[in-house]
Amino acid sequence: MADKELEDLFGGEGETAGQRTKRLFDENAPFAAAAIIDLVHNAGNDNTKLRAATYVVDRVLGPVGKDDQEQALNEFLKGIEALANGAT
């Protein structure tokens, strides 16, 4: 498809290719989100459901990584140590 045909199809006269791409992604993000949520509920296998659900959770809450786990463990251990040393 020629650039002029794409411009007619997607609008954005005077936009650069990068601006047009970003605008199209922004405009269609709700549809992409809906498609991922549909996979969470209706995918044909559990692995796809889990991957879609994990993607949603990671995007909303942020991925849980080793650093997060290590920080939580350190806080827990500090609390145990404080209790052992008589803190209330």
Contacts in CASP RR format, 6 or more apart in sequence:
PFRMAT RR
TARGET T0000
AUTHOR 0000-0000-0000
METHOD contacts of the structure
MODEL  1
MADKELEDLFGGEGETAGQRTKRLFDENAPFAAAAIIDLVHNAGNDNTKL
RAATYVVDRVLGPVGKDDQEQALNEFLKGIEALANGAT
1 9 0 8 1.000
6 20 0 8 1.000
7 13 0 8 1.000
7 14 0 8 1.000
7 20 0 8 1.000
10 20 0 8 1.000
10 24 0 8 1.000
11 20 0 8 1.000
12 19 0 8 1.000
12 20 0 8 1.000
12 23 0 8 1.000
15 23 0 8 1.000
36 52 0 8 1.000
36 55 0 8 1.000
36 56 0 8 1.000
37 52 0 8 1.000
37 56 0 8 1.000
39 48 0 8 1.000
39 49 0 8 1.000
39 52 0 8 1.000
40 49 0 8 1.000
40 52 0 8 1.000
40 53 0 8 1.000
40 56 0 8 1.000
41 49 0 8 1.000
43 49 0 8 1.000
43 52 0 8 1.000
79 87 0 8 1.000
END
